[in-house]
Amino acid sequence: MSKLKQLLSKRLGFFTFAVILFWVKTYLVYQIEFELGVEGLMQEFILLINPIATTVFLFSIALYFSKPKKAYAALFVVYFLTSILLYANVLYYREFSDFLTISTMLGAGKVANGIGASAFALLRPQDILYWLDFVIVLFVMYSKRIGVQMDKRPILKRYAVAMTTLGVTLFAGNLALAESDRPQLLLRTFDRNYIVKYLGLNFFTAYDGYQTAQSNQIKASADESDMETVLNYVNEHHAQPNSEMFGIAKDRNVIYIHLESFQQFLINYQLEDENGELHEVTPFINSLFDNEDSYSFENFFHQVGQGKTADSEMLLENSLFGSSQGGAFTQYGSANTFQSASQILRSEDDYTSAMFHGNVGSFWNRDDTYKSMGIDYFFDDEYYTFTEENTLEYGMKDKIFFQESIQYLEQLPQPFYSKFITVSNHFPYPLDEANADIPAATTGDNTIDNYFVTARYLDQAVEEFFNYLKESGLYDNSMIVLYGDHYGISNARNKTLAPLLGENPEEWSGYDNAMMQKVPAIYHIPGTGKGEVFDTYGGQVDMLPTMLHLLGIETNDYVLMGNDLFSQDHDETVAFRNGDVISPKYTLNGSVIYDTKTGEVITEPSEEVLVEVEALKEKATSQLSTSDSILQSDLLRFYTPEGLVADDISDYNYNYMNQMERLKQLNESLGENSTSLYNLNENQSTVPLYKTNAPELATDPQESVDSEPTGTLDGEENSLEE
């Protein structure tokens, strides 16, 4: 005991004692309060050590004060402030399942509205533990009973520098471990949970502050004249709608189905097994692609960058590209002004909007970004029943996800705008044997081999959802849009995949990599009967203007980087975030020019070719830079089209049950005028109409057999492999 007193009486000893107490408290909070999705021993170890580095670094500030009283006072202040930050995050997380950002802190009124009114309800008995350590520090310092004396000797500056250096060194080691388990953690900041899990809450706050400051600096230098440049670009690149297609889906519901990691080569692809038997991988989506009511595109490309899935959403919802580095949802989603699909449809035709995703709402910052985009409802993991059997790394299995979404979908007033984000066909493509309906490929690369198996599962899930739409009556009054969000097989694996596509790996080129970025785009409009597969070149940036024109909504006044795929004025130049460009004539891959039709390298381009190529590059650069200026400078705050309804993000709340209560109250207030499927069905749920063969839900072995999907759109034949 005397040795402990002696240790605590020394300034470095007391410093170490304070660091250990705060470290233990922080780790305790991690385990009790936050759901960080820790998996495996490595992540557990990183979570255990991540509070140490920033705690040592911050507490070392006190060692720079030579006078004892000031030094100890500085330590208490730092300890108190970091404790306040930690506890504020505890309260905020209890209410919003998310961490406090600098933007949220600066908007103190918003936090007060969110927490203040229910502060007492947020308190828990264990909260005493989160302040007990601070009391202990004070008690140890000032209690005469323990007899610890304040160290009045001056401390050498080198000790302070050593502690600061130690903090930096420990953080470098922490970051190295984090990068080994989650590469590009800071470049692709897709979830605040990940930053806290790997690098700690203190670092997250500092990093968020740095990003906020950068963003604010760029925004502060922008003015209305910058918006004039954007409007000039938009006016010059506007494509008039195709008169035959304009309004053919007017007043219909819009249902987007996000086909995770789904590439175009899967359409009509047959996988040969070891016995020479062919297995159609995606029979149902194939039947949609070539259907008489489908308007499909075979030369359609994803245009995402590091933001991957979230970038595809930025493109679809706003006709804006993701960031050149990192994810636009995380960088700009919380604070920017948007003119999203949801906002336009609500303003033009009183649409209700809803997003469905069986994963945590904070992933890619969706819970904040959707509010900024004016999306009425967001049904995330809080609205689904998760078990070990029905869950994969990135969320709920697709069949169960669609089935559990119906209870919310049927409550939406019509017409509605909705999107269902699937996850089962996500790298690394795991799927249990009970859900595997075709054999895996045999390349020896598990990622490639399993890709076909999970794609088949996704295909079945989509078919089950379509069957429900028809049974419930939603099908005939909806436009269903299916799209691939990004590649599933990376360029690094394409040579291994090549033999399955009938290609020679030795002859695989940059052109082939570029063509592998094709993803499906299918506009399925039941009853039109004039469907076609188009060879038009386009990308995800074109999807919003295309959808709006199909719904009969003019786009002249809206700021859209893409243009209507059906328009005769459509620009077929496809720009990529990495600088590559594709057009029907040329494919530019790095510095190499390919003939798009033949795939041959143009080794000695003529002056005419060089002029055309330079024009393509200029087009792509202009489109990307204009989009970047809109996001980076938040330029849409300077321009509001006539009739566009303004949004206040504080009006949106995606908390569990709150949304269902809002929907029920809305439908009850409308009474006989309610247009929700539930009310139109005489207040009878349509959930029993949903049929799935998901083994996780089957209570009777026969149940799974009876509800087996047919594999075609009209259900006339069963083309699934047994």
Secondary structure, 3 states (H helix, E strand, C coil): CHHHHHHHHCHHHHHHHHHHHHHHHHHHHHHHHCCCCCCHHHHHHHHHHHHHHHHHHHHHHHHHCCCHHHHHHHHHHHHHHHHHHHHHHHHHHHHHCCCCCHHHHHCHHHHHHHHHHHHHHHCCHHHHHHHHHHHHHHHHHHCCCCCCCCCCCCCCHHHHHHHHHHHHHHHHHHHHHHHHHCCCCCCCCCCHHHHHHHHCHHHHHHHHHHHHHHHHHHHHCCCHHHHHHHHHHHHHHCCCCCCCCCCCCCCCEEEEEEECCCCHHHCCCEEECCCCCEEECCHHHHHHHCCCCEEEEEEEECCCCCCHHHHHHHHHHHCCCCCCCCCHHHHHCCCCCCCCHHHHHHHHHCCEEEEEECCCCCHHHHHHHHHHCCCCEEECHHHCCCCCCCEECCEECHHHHHHHHHHHHCCCCCCEEEEEECCCCCCCCCCCHHHCCCCCCCCCCHHHHHHHHHHHHHHHHHHHHHHHHHHHCCHHHEEEEEEECCCCCCHHHHHHHHHHHCCCHHHCCHHHHHHCCECCEEEECCCCCCCEEEEEEEEHHHHHHHHHHHCCCCCCCCCCCCCCCCCCCCCCCEECCCCCEECCCEEEECCEEEECCCCCECCCCCHHHHHHHHHHHHHHHHHHHHHHHHHHCCHHHHCCCCCCCCCCHHHCCCCCCHHHHHHHHHHHHHHHHCCCHHHHCCCCCCHHHCCCCCCCCCCCHHHHHHCCCCCCCCCCCCCCCC
